[in-house]
């Protein structure tokens, strides 16, 4: 599993993870594993697997470290 930091959370149930690369990775609240969206905070470290969605790469199985 890859690790990253939550860069931004929105009121619409999705956010972006800073993976340390040039692009941030999108995630949706349905991709969370063992945590609710309301428990996440910007700057929090998370683990995830990289998957593919209808609009491109996205994070799946997102959970706090």
N, C-alpha and C positions, 0 to 999 in steps of 0.2 A: 504494500500500500504506500502511496505517496503522501507527503505531508505538505501543508501550506498554512497560510494565515488568512482568516476572513478579512477581506479588505472592505467590503460594503454589504450592508443588509438593506432591503427595501421593505416598505409597508405592504407590498403585494405578494410576499412569500417566496422571494428568491434573493440570491446574493451572488457575490463573486469572491473567489479565493485567489490570493496572490500565491502563485506556485514558485516564485523565484525566477521565472522565465520572462520573456518579453510580453506575454499575454496573460490576462487573468482568466480563470476558468469559472464559467457559469454553474450554479447549482440551484435546484428548486427544492422547496420544503418537502416534497414527496421523496427526495433522495436521501433524507436523513435516516440514520440508523441508531436507535436507542436514545434519542434526544429530541425534544420538541423545538420548533423554530424559535419560539419565544425565549428559550434558554440560551440561545447563541448570542455572542457579542462580537462586535468588530474588534480585531486584534487578537482574537482567540485562535490557538493552534488547533488544527483538525487533520485527520487522516481521511483519505478518499481513494477511490479507484477512478481512473479516467474512462469515460464511456463516450458514446456518440448519440446525439439527439437529432431531432428534425432540423435544427438550425446550426448544427456543428458540435464540436467537443463540449462535454459537460462533465461535472463531477457526480459520482454516484457513491452510495454507501458512506456518506459523510458522517463522521463522528468526532467528538472532541478527543484530544490527546489526554 
